[in-house]
Amino acid sequence: MRPLPLMLAVAAGSVAAPALAADLTVSLEVPTIRTAAYHRPYVAVWIEQPDQTAVRTIALWYEAGATARGDADGEQYLKDLRTWWRKGGRALTLPIDGITSPTRAPGRQTVTVPAARLSSLPAGTYNIVVEAAREQGGREVVRVPFTWGGAANNASAAGTSELGGVRVAVTR
């Protein structure tokens, strides 16, 4: 009868504990692009494991409902965010409350995810992935590695065309 409690103790110890309370802030630059037909980019921001398995979408910017030009629903263009779309975006029911919002103008934009929304995320190393796609423009993906569940940390990377600098901060 003793092996059962020992097995339970081993099994309980192998389950990852949730990370300590911390906020995650992603700051990204939508660059000003000088072109005759400028359209604001659709942007997806998500967390992925080091093996590039998607964990959770934390922001999605697109034109919900009819677009400003009177086109059909902007959801049909989300597939242009190819990486996000293939990693799980197509399986989501849109709009996602608290995640989706309208496209954003050029400039510095910030997404803050409070600790409560990430309480089930096990401690470890992850990537923040930001993907931007623009009508009559380009598409770009930027990955920024970060550590969740330890000390506060910062990391950054930069895009070259559709995205500028992307900075990730984990604060206590």
Steps between C-alpha positions, in 0.01 A plus 500: 500500500794738546582534127174682429572805722855508365367495141257779581779709653719448193211579263409814695861619497528458123210735426621851424387755753356829373740791486505760773287806439651727237378726222611459142536813286569495128591831342520512122561760235271524197724698263384785283517381141486760228287360219205621297271219618581450868285260700545437871642153562318208651706386799501182708699464823531161664708292739672189372731236645863481381399224255260757345183333630240771557389540861263799506397798287527819705404764240340509156447825311277497192196666351205319655172535318486685170825675417536874463491457122167317521659159430374182652595407854871550571523150652543359151844664479631352826643211299758752373652471848623163372711383791240585765220362282671164453604468865143521624339826396265326259363288786398799715151642519525871423484761637679396821385707795790696648738393221372642171495869425514730198815553296737761640664806347877527452689566820587323824226263616482307826326178601493422873387161623423496873628212713148364548468422127828305505461324835484157334819555299774277643838654576747467216645650186262623230490726196275795439418497131371809320378464143383789284348489152387797298276519194709599197800471728717241660488250779747459785546277806719594799579259786623616840606239758411563864490314831177461695483417868837618624646841551378800307661513157505697175581400143468664162533443126436713193314456177619637169189596302150462647614509863752712684634416844321242716572501872378249759503576873406263780445699819421397855 
